[in-house]
Amino acid sequence: MSADPSPGRGALGRWAIPVGVLSAAAVSVVAAFRVSPWPAIRLIRLAFDAGAARTSAALARHVPPGVESRLDIAYRPGDPQGTLDIHYPPGALSSGEPLPVVVWTHGGGFVSGDKSDITNYAKVLAGRGYVVVSVGYTIAPEEQYPTPVRQLDAALGYLAAHAPELHLDPSRFALAGDSAGSQIAAQVAALTTNPAYASRLGITPSLQPDQLRAMVLTCGVFDLDLVDPSSPAGRLFFAPVLWAYSGTRAALTDEQFRTMSVTPHVTADFPTSFITAGNADPLLAHSTALAARLEEVGVPVQTLFYPAEHTPALPHEYQFNLDSIDGRNALERIDTFLHATL
């Protein structure tokens, strides 16, 4: 989710812009919002998509030469959004060597975004020696929870089934994501490693737990109990977004929708994880709470958090700003973690 003046996807990366836009348009939006989330969602989507385009453009100069890509591979026949892109390290396709796979799920507040938003960042990671897959999923309110969770799980099943022809090592998967994509990735990991949770969701995992080696979770939302509906962000951002994603205005109290909260459902079998968020990210508490819970149940977890007084203040999605020393530091830490675990 993005909106700071920096090249990163957000201060609230994507959020500060939509909150400001919604405030300016409050008179017309509030009345319409009583019957539908769509007026607010259109404004949020417009702002988020503009932020993603700026971020992608800023990342282009960091893409290493020689990365090869296969685009728009259908992982779910009949699903228009059920496609994925695969980015290979230089020389990987000619060597045929099966490589570890990082499957990245894009952010966008559940209501915006596209797999192409992270193409350049995925290529940067691919240049470090991984096959990086960017998964497409259907945003809300066109589809609602848990459709993106099912789509990501189906994508993993496709990748595992077609591993030889795609030059993938099906025993070395990492799931990664940013913002909303971080939540979706974490939820798939939780259902893959917690049979009771998978049963409650009605989803049969496509991977075995031992295939899922690692998690990279950046700037995610992981627990609905940490959403303050009375705050400006709660009223102007979370209210329409959660209504769109859940299909009910009472999303925060809807029993089935509350299963999207990952933190209460992690077990000791959850994959080794790397978690980061900026010190000025309004979702920081979600990341620190998830990290603490993983440590509590015995999951190895590495974190990259910053002191409250750190300057410059790091917004939501700070890790995409590779023109900053902190964004580059996050990339190095992610790369070191993935090399060690994959």
C-alpha positions as CSV (number, residue, x, y, z in Angstrom):
1,M,0.0,0.0,0.0
2,S,2.1,3.5,-0.9
3,A,2.2,7.4,-0.6
4,D,5.2,9.3,0.5
5,P,7.1,11.8,-1.7
6,S,10.0,9.4,-2.0
7,P,10.2,6.8,-4.8
8,G,9.0,4.1,-2.4
9,R,5.5,2.8,-2.8
10,G,4.3,4.6,0.1
11,A,4.1,6.9,3.4
12,L,1.7,5.1,4.2
13,G,3.3,4.5,1.1
14,R,0.2,4.2,-0.7
15,W,-2.0,5.3,2.1
16,A,-1.2,8.9,2.8
17,I,-2.4,9.8,-0.7
18,P,-5.8,8.1,-0.6
19,V,-6.5,9.4,2.9
20,G,-5.8,12.9,1.7
21,V,-7.8,12.4,-1.5
22,L,-10.7,10.9,0.5
23,S,-10.6,13.9,2.9
24,A,-10.8,16.4,0.0
25,A,-13.6,14.5,-1.6
26,A,-15.4,13.7,1.7
27,V,-18.7,15.6,0.9
28,S,-19.4,13.5,-2.2
29,V,-17.9,10.2,-1.0
30,V,-19.5,9.9,2.5
31,A,-23.1,9.9,1.2
32,A,-22.3,7.3,-1.4
33,F,-20.3,5.2,1.0
34,R,-23.3,4.5,3.1
35,V,-24.6,2.1,0.4
36,S,-21.4,0.9,-1.3
37,P,-17.6,0.9,-0.8
38,W,-17.1,1.6,-4.5
39,P,-16.7,5.4,-4.4
40,A,-13.9,5.2,-1.9
41,I,-12.3,2.2,-3.6
42,R,-12.1,4.0,-6.9
43,L,-10.2,6.9,-5.3
44,I,-7.9,4.5,-3.4
45,R,-7.2,2.4,-6.5
46,L,-6.4,5.5,-8.5
47,A,-3.9,6.8,-6.0
48,F,-2.4,3.4,-5.3
49,D,-1.9,2.6,-9.0
50,A,-0.2,5.9,-9.5
51,G,2.2,5.2,-6.6
52,A,3.0,1.8,-7.9
53,A,3.8,3.2,-11.4
54,R,6.2,5.7,-9.8
55,T,7.9,3.0,-7.8
56,S,8.3,0.7,-10.7
57,A,9.9,3.5,-12.8
58,A,12.4,4.3,-10.0
59,L,13.4,0.6,-9.7
60,A,14.1,0.2,-13.4
61,R,17.7,1.5,-13.2
62,H,18.5,-1.1,-10.5
63,V,17.5,-4.1,-12.8
64,P,20.6,-6.1,-13.6
65,P,21.3,-7.2,-17.2
66,G,20.6,-10.7,-18.4
67,V,17.5,-11.5,-16.4
68,E,15.1,-13.5,-18.5
69,S,11.3,-13.6,-18.1
70,R,8.3,-15.7,-19.0
71,L,5.1,-13.7,-18.7
72,D,1.4,-14.3,-18.3
73,I,1.6,-18.1,-17.7
74,A,-1.9,-19.4,-16.8
75,Y,-1.8,-21.2,-13.5
76,R,-5.6,-21.5,-13.2
77,P,-7.4,-22.2,-16.5
78,G,-10.6,-20.2,-16.9
79,D,-9.5,-17.5,-14.3
80,P,-8.6,-14.2,-16.1
81,Q,-6.4,-13.1,-13.2
82,G,-4.9,-16.6,-12.7
83,T,-1.6,-15.9,-14.4
84,L,1.9,-15.5,-13.2
85,D,5.3,-14.1,-14.4
86,I,8.6,-15.9,-13.9
87,H,11.9,-14.1,-13.8
88,Y,15.1,-16.1,-14.1
89,P,18.7,-15.3,-13.2
90,P,21.1,-14.7,-16.1
91,G,21.9,-18.0,-17.8
92,A,19.4,-20.0,-15.8
93,L,17.3,-21.1,-18.8
94,S,20.3,-22.3,-20.8
95,S,21.8,-24.2,-17.9
96,G,18.6,-26.0,-17.0
97,E,19.7,-26.2,-13.4
98,P,16.7,-26.3,-11.0
99,L,16.8,-23.3,-8.8
100,P,15.1,-22.2,-5.6
101,V,11.9,-20.3,-6.0
102,V,10.7,-17.0,-4.4
103,V,7.0,-16.5,-5.0
104,W,6.1,-12.9,-4.4
105,T,2.5,-11.6,-4.0
106,H,2.0,-7.9,-4.7
107,G,0.4,-5.4,-2.5
108,G,-2.3,-2.9,-3.1
109,G,-4.6,-2.9,-0.1
110,F,-6.6,-5.9,-1.5
111,V,-8.3,-3.4,-3.9
112,S,-5.6,-2.5,-6.4
113,G,-2.3,-3.6,-7.9
114,D,-1.1,-6.1,-10.5
115,K,1.7,-8.6,-10.7
116,S,3.5,-6.3,-13.1
117,D,3.9,-3.7,-10.3
118,I,6.8,-5.7,-8.8
119,T,8.4,-6.8,-12.1
120,N,11.5,-4.6,-11.6
121,Y,11.9,-5.6,-7.9
122,A,11.4,-9.3,-8.9
123,K,14.1,-8.9,-11.5
124,V,16.5,-7.4,-9.0
125,L,16.0,-10.4,-6.7
126,A,16.3,-12.8,-9.7
127,G,19.7,-11.2,-10.4
128,R,20.7,-12.5,-6.9
129,G,20.3,-16.1,-8.1
130,Y,16.7,-17.1,-7.5
131,V,13.8,-17.8,-9.8
132,V,11.3,-15.1,-8.8
133,V,7.6,-15.6,-9.5
134,S,5.1,-12.8,-9.4
135,V,1.5,-14.1,-8.9
136,G,-1.6,-12.4,-10.2
137,Y,-4.8,-12.5,-8.2
138,T,-8.2,-10.9,-8.3
139,I,-8.6,-7.7,-6.3
140,A,-11.7,-6.6,-4.4
141,P,-14.5,-5.9,-4.8
142,E,-14.4,-7.8,-8.1
143,E,-13.7,-10.9,-6.0
144,Q,-13.8,-11.2,-2.2
145,Y,-12.0,-13.1,0.5
146,P,-10.6,-15.8,0.4
147,T,-10.3,-15.8,-3.4
148,P,-6.7,-14.4,-3.4
149,V,-5.7,-17.0,-0.9
150,R,-7.1,-19.8,-3.0
151,Q,-5.4,-18.3,-6.1
152,L,-2.0,-18.1,-4.5
153,D,-2.3,-21.7,-3.3
154,A,-3.3,-22.8,-6.8
155,A,-0.3,-21.0,-8.2
156,L,2.0,-22.9,-5.9
157,G,0.4,-26.2,-7.0
158,Y,1.0,-25.3,-10.6
159,L,4.6,-24.4,-10.0
160,A,5.3,-27.6,-8.1
161,A,3.5,-29.7,-10.8
162,H,5.5,-28.0,-13.7
163,A,8.8,-27.7,-11.8
164,P,10.9,-29.6,-14.3
165,E,9.9,-27.7,-17.4
166,L,10.1,-24.4,-15.5
167,H,13.6,-25.2,-14.1
168,L,12.4,-24.9,-10.5
169,D,13.4,-26.9,-7.5
170,P,10.0,-27.9,-5.9
171,S,11.7,-28.7,-2.6
172,R,12.9,-25.1,-2.1
173,F,10.0,-22.6,-2.1
174,A,10.0,-19.3,-0.3
175,L,6.8,-17.2,-0.1
176,A,7.1,-13.4,0.0
177,G,4.9,-10.4,-0.3
178,D,4.4,-6.7,0.4
179,S,1.6,-5.1,2.3
180,A,-1.7,-6.9,1.4
181,G,0.4,-9.4,-0.5
182,S,2.4,-10.1,2.6
183,Q,-0.9,-11.0,4.4
184,I,-2.0,-13.3,1.6
185,A,1.4,-15.0,1.5
186,A,1.5,-15.4,5.3
187,Q,-2.1,-16.9,5.3
188,V,-1.1,-19.5,2.7
189,A,1.9,-20.4,4.8
190,A,-0.3,-20.7,7.9
191,L,-2.8,-23.0,6.2
192,T,0.0,-25.1,4.6
193,T,1.5,-25.7,8.1
194,N,-1.6,-25.8,10.3
195,P,-4.1,-28.5,9.2
196,A,-6.8,-27.3,11.6
197,Y,-6.6,-23.8,10.1
198,A,-6.7,-25.2,6.5
199,S,-9.8,-27.2,7.4
200,R,-11.5,-24.1,8.8
201,L,-10.8,-22.2,5.6
202,G,-11.9,-25.1,3.5
203,I,-8.6,-25.1,1.5
204,T,-6.5,-28.2,0.8
205,P,-2.8,-27.0,0.6
206,S,-1.0,-27.5,-2.6
207,L,2.4,-27.8,-1.0
208,Q,3.7,-30.1,1.7
209,P,5.1,-28.1,4.7
210,D,8.6,-29.3,4.0
211,Q,8.5,-27.7,0.5
212,L,7.9,-24.3,2.0
213,R,11.3,-23.3,3.4
214,A,11.1,-19.6,4.1
215,M,9.0,-16.5,4.3
216,V,9.8,-12.8,3.5
217,L,7.1,-10.6,4.9
218,T,7.3,-6.9,4.3
219,C,5.0,-4.2,5.7
220,G,2.0,-6.6,6.1
221,V,-1.3,-6.5,7.9
222,F,-1.6,-9.7,10.0
223,D,-4.2,-9.1,12.7
224,L,-7.6,-7.4,12.5
225,D,-7.6,-6.8,16.2
226,L,-4.8,-4.2,15.5
227,V,-7.1,-2.2,13.2
228,D,-8.5,0.9,14.9
229,P,-11.8,1.7,13.1
230,S,-12.1,5.1,14.8
231,S,-8.8,6.4,13.5
232,P,-8.6,8.5,10.3
233,A,-7.0,5.6,8.4
234,G,-9.6,3.3,9.9
235,R,-12.5,5.4,8.7
236,L,-11.2,6.5,5.4
237,F,-9.1,3.5,4.3
238,F,-9.8,0.3,6.3
239,A,-13.5,0.7,6.4
240,P,-14.1,0.7,2.6
241,V,-11.2,-1.7,1.9
242,L,-12.4,-4.3,4.4
243,W,-16.0,-3.9,3.3
244,A,-14.9,-4.5,-0.3
245,Y,-12.7,-7.5,0.5
246,S,-15.1,-9.1,2.9
247,G,-18.4,-8.3,1.2
248,T,-19.9,-6.9,4.5
249,R,-19.7,-3.6,6.1
250,A,-19.2,-5.3,9.5
251,A,-16.0,-6.9,8.4
252,L,-14.2,-6.5,11.7
253,T,-16.8,-8.6,13.5
254,D,-17.6,-11.1,10.7
255,E,-16.5,-14.5,12.1
256,Q,-15.4,-16.0,8.7
257,F,-13.6,-12.9,7.5
258,R,-11.7,-12.7,10.8
259,T,-9.9,-15.9,9.8
260,M,-7.7,-13.6,7.6
261,S,-5.9,-12.7,10.9
262,V,-2.7,-14.8,10.6
263,T,-1.0,-14.2,13.9
264,P,-3.4,-16.3,16.0
265,H,-3.0,-19.3,13.7
266,V,0.8,-19.7,13.4
267,T,2.3,-22.8,14.9
268,A,5.8,-24.1,15.4
269,D,5.6,-25.5,11.9
270,F,5.4,-22.1,10.3
271,P,8.4,-21.5,8.0
272,T,11.5,-19.7,9.0
273,S,10.7,-16.0,8.5
274,F,12.2,-12.6,7.7
275,I,9.9,-9.7,8.7
276,T,10.4,-6.0,8.2
277,A,8.5,-2.7,8.3
278,G,9.5,0.9,8.5
279,N,9.5,2.9,11.7
280,A,6.8,5.3,10.2
281,D,4.7,2.5,8.8
282,P,1.2,2.6,10.3
283,L,1.2,-1.2,10.0
284,L,4.4,-1.6,12.0
285,A,2.5,-3.1,15.0
286,H,1.3,-5.9,12.8
287,S,4.8,-7.0,11.9
288,T,6.3,-6.7,15.4
289,A,3.4,-8.7,16.9
290,L,3.7,-11.4,14.3
291,A,7.4,-11.6,14.9
292,A,6.9,-11.9,18.6
293,R,4.3,-14.6,18.2
294,L,6.6,-16.6,15.9
295,E,9.4,-16.4,18.5
296,E,6.9,-17.5,21.2
297,V,6.0,-20.7,19.3
298,G,9.6,-21.4,18.5
299,V,9.8,-20.4,14.8
300,P,13.2,-19.0,13.8
301,V,12.6,-15.4,12.8
302,Q,14.8,-12.6,11.6
303,T,13.6,-9.0,11.8
304,L,14.6,-5.6,10.4
305,F,12.9,-3.0,12.5
306,Y,14.2,0.6,13.2
307,P,14.2,2.8,16.3
308,A,11.3,5.2,16.5
309,E,13.8,8.1,16.2
310,H,15.4,6.7,13.0
311,T,15.8,9.3,10.3
312,P,14.6,9.6,7.7
313,A,11.3,8.1,8.9
314,L,10.7,5.0,6.8
315,P,7.2,4.8,5.4
316,H,5.0,1.9,4.3
317,E,6.8,-0.1,1.6
318,Y,10.1,1.6,2.3
319,Q,12.0,-1.5,1.1
320,F,11.1,-0.8,-2.6
321,N,13.1,2.4,-2.5
322,L,16.5,1.2,-3.6
323,D,17.7,4.7,-4.0
324,S,17.8,4.9,-0.2
325,I,20.4,3.3,2.0
326,D,17.6,1.7,4.1
327,G,16.0,0.2,1.1
328,R,19.3,-1.2,-0.1
329,N,20.0,-2.5,3.4
330,A,16.6,-4.3,3.4
331,L,17.5,-5.9,0.0
332,E,20.8,-7.1,1.3
333,R,19.2,-8.6,4.5
334,I,16.5,-10.3,2.4
335,D,19.1,-11.8,0.0
336,T,21.3,-13.0,2.9
337,F,18.3,-14.6,4.6
338,L,17.1,-16.3,1.4
339,H,20.6,-17.7,0.6
340,A,20.8,-19.1,4.1
341,T,17.4,-20.8,4.0
342,L,17.1,-21.8,0.4
